[in-house]
Amino acid sequence: MTLPSISRTIDQASRIILGKRDQMRLCLACLLAQGHLLIEDLPGVGKTTLAHLLARLLGLQFQRIQFTSDMLPADIIGVSVFDRESGSFRFHPGPVFAQLILADEVNRATPKTQSALLEAMEEHQVTAEGVTHALPDPFFVIATQNPSYQIGTFPLPESQLDRFLMRIEIGYPDRNAERELLQGQSRRDMIAALEPTLSIAELRRLQFDASAIHASGPLIDYVQALVEHTRSSGKFASGLSPRAALALLAAARAWALINGRDAVLPEDVQAVLPSVAVHRLRPAGEAGSSARFVRELVEAVPLP
């Protein structure tokens, strides 16, 4: 049985983002697994709304960073300004110093600016002029990017893609959901009227509970078999790394918690596998797509 606090959060989110309950569950699993989320989709399908919604429901301090081609790393991290009274430089924190960051259209910025997020996402700290500054706890990045074929985009390098525990697509709503959206009130007004469904203390406890979900020896064998198949099948330019294997297990633990289980099942691993693996894998050559090969991966590797 799903925990009441998680169930309330998903129910409230599904009232705003219509017809996308599975995507809401994946977003929450990513946060409970203490990872960062990448949303790749067309403009206008609700990526920004989703980030605002999660911040509101989870009671997190929120900052939106709109990435553009002329943005500099200091626009994200912050800058030191000389203080005449003290006769020294004082650091002025940038928008990255919040609990939930929306990095909107991250692939509009140049690679140099994109890389400014790397230390923050991996280490939960930033360094400016040789001084290290800790970021808030919890710290969660939701980055959105437009499809790479759109004009004015800079593809994220593999090293930065690997910092995102999960990648999802929202997609168009179905006809009934879109009609309800057209006839309903503003999503922004609805979000503003929401009350948090979780406190920060409850969120931390759920993150701890997710990390403690039991994974049996045969289940870990299954995760290893999936990872090893990506390395040996010849369908990918390179297989999943050990860090990706850890990410897969962490996401599966969070998915099990969301579904009210105290142990990870193979179906938990299968449920999160596409979101964890597809953005980390490139097909070998030009034939096929990573998404299709990941679906075939589930069929190729026997259950424990």
ABEGO torsion letter per residue (X at the ends): XBBAAAAAAAAAAAAABBGAAAAAAAAAAAAAAGBBBBBBBBBGAGAAAAAAAAAAAAGBBBBBBBBBAABBAAAAAEBBBBBAAAGBBBBBBBAABBABBBBBGAAABBAAAAAAAAAAAAAGBBBBGGBBBBBBOBBBBBBBBBBAABBGBBBBBAAAAAABABBBBAEBBBAAAAAAAAABBBAAAAAAABBBABBAAAAAAAAAAAAABBBBAAAAAAAAAAAAAAAAAGABABBBBAAAAAAAAAAAAAAAAAAGBABBBAAAAAAAAAAAAAAABBBBEABEBAAAAAAAAAAABBBX
